[in-house]
Amino acid sequence: MSRTREIKTRRWKMARPISGSAERPRLVVSRGLRSIQGHFVNDELGLVLCGASSTSKKLAIKGSRCEAARVLGKELARIAKERGIERVVFDRNGYVYHGRVKALAEGAREGGLKF
């Protein structure tokens, strides 16, 4: 089975139970070869509330990709605090909880998000 197919299979299996609401939006992680993104989604209304990417010029992240993911997690927590979001549901989007995905989650926790 190809790597892409494995990710899609994990994503389909996980998609049913994970859902965000107004009180607890879903923090969705999207990972690419060069960047990682995080978005807060309200599934009840079908809205993306806010998000950030490691490639944004505002952050100007230097260093390894894992360090960039941790900084992005802290930035996402800061953005969430500004919007009054304290608790979220973490959606790793089929990716293994390891490396950059784990670093983003730890950075968000350091920033004060609870999940």
C-alpha positions in Angstrom: 0.0 0.0 0.0 1.4 3.4 -0.9 2.2 6.0 1.7 -0.5 8.4 0.4 -3.1 5.6 0.6 -2.2 4.8 4.2 -2.7 8.4 5.2 -6.0 8.6 3.5 -7.2 5.3 5.1 -6.2 6.7 8.6 -7.9 9.9 7.8 -11.2 8.2 6.8 -11.1 6.1 10.0 -10.5 9.1 12.2 -12.9 11.5 10.4 -16.1 10.2 12.0 -15.5 10.7 15.7 -13.6 14.0 15.5 -15.8 17.1 15.3 -15.4 20.7 16.4 -18.0 23.0 17.9 -18.3 26.6 18.9 -17.1 25.8 22.4 -14.4 23.4 21.3 -13.2 24.0 17.7 -11.2 21.4 15.9 -7.4 22.2 15.4 -6.6 20.6 12.0 -3.0 20.0 11.1 -1.9 19.9 7.4 1.6 18.9 6.7 3.6 19.3 3.5 7.3 18.8 2.6 8.3 22.3 3.4 5.6 23.7 5.6 3.0 22.9 8.2 -0.3 24.6 8.8 -2.9 24.7 11.5 -6.5 25.8 11.3 -9.4 26.1 13.8 -12.6 24.8 12.4 -16.2 24.9 13.6 -17.9 21.9 12.1 -21.4 22.8 13.2 -21.3 25.9 11.0 -18.8 24.7 8.5 -16.4 27.6 9.1 -12.7 28.0 9.4 -12.3 30.4 12.3 -8.6 31.2 11.9 -5.3 29.6 11.0 -1.6 30.0 10.5 1.3 28.5 8.4 5.0 28.1 9.1 5.7 29.8 5.8 4.0 33.1 6.7 6.3 36.1 6.5 4.9 37.4 9.8 6.5 34.5 11.7 9.8 34.4 9.8 10.8 31.1 11.3 14.4 29.9 11.0 15.8 26.6 12.0 14.6 23.0 11.5 11.1 22.0 10.5 10.4 20.6 14.0 11.4 23.9 15.6 9.2 25.7 13.1 6.3 23.5 14.0 6.7 24.2 17.7 6.8 28.0 17.1 3.7 27.7 14.9 1.9 25.8 17.7 2.7 28.7 20.1 1.5 31.2 17.5 -1.7 29.2 17.0 -2.3 29.3 20.7 -1.8 33.0 20.8 -4.3 33.6 18.0 -6.8 31.3 19.7 -6.4 33.2 23.0 -7.2 36.5 21.1 -10.4 34.9 19.8 -11.4 33.5 23.1 -10.6 29.8 22.3 -9.1 27.9 25.2 -10.1 24.3 24.6 -9.8 22.5 21.2 -10.1 19.0 19.7 -6.8 18.0 18.1 -7.2 16.5 14.6 -3.9 15.2 13.3 -5.5 14.6 9.9 -4.3 11.0 9.5 -0.6 11.9 10.2 1.3 9.9 12.8 1.7 11.7 16.1 5.4 12.1 15.7 7.9 14.7 14.6 6.4 17.9 13.3 2.8 17.0 14.3 3.9 16.3 17.8 6.0 19.4 18.0 3.0 21.6 16.9 0.8 20.0 19.5 3.4 20.5 22.3 3.9 24.2 21.2 0.1 24.7 21.3 0.0 23.2 24.8 2.9 25.4 25.9 0.9 28.4 24.6 -2.0 27.5 26.8 -4.4 25.5 24.7 -6.1 22.5 26.3 -6.8 19.3 24.4 
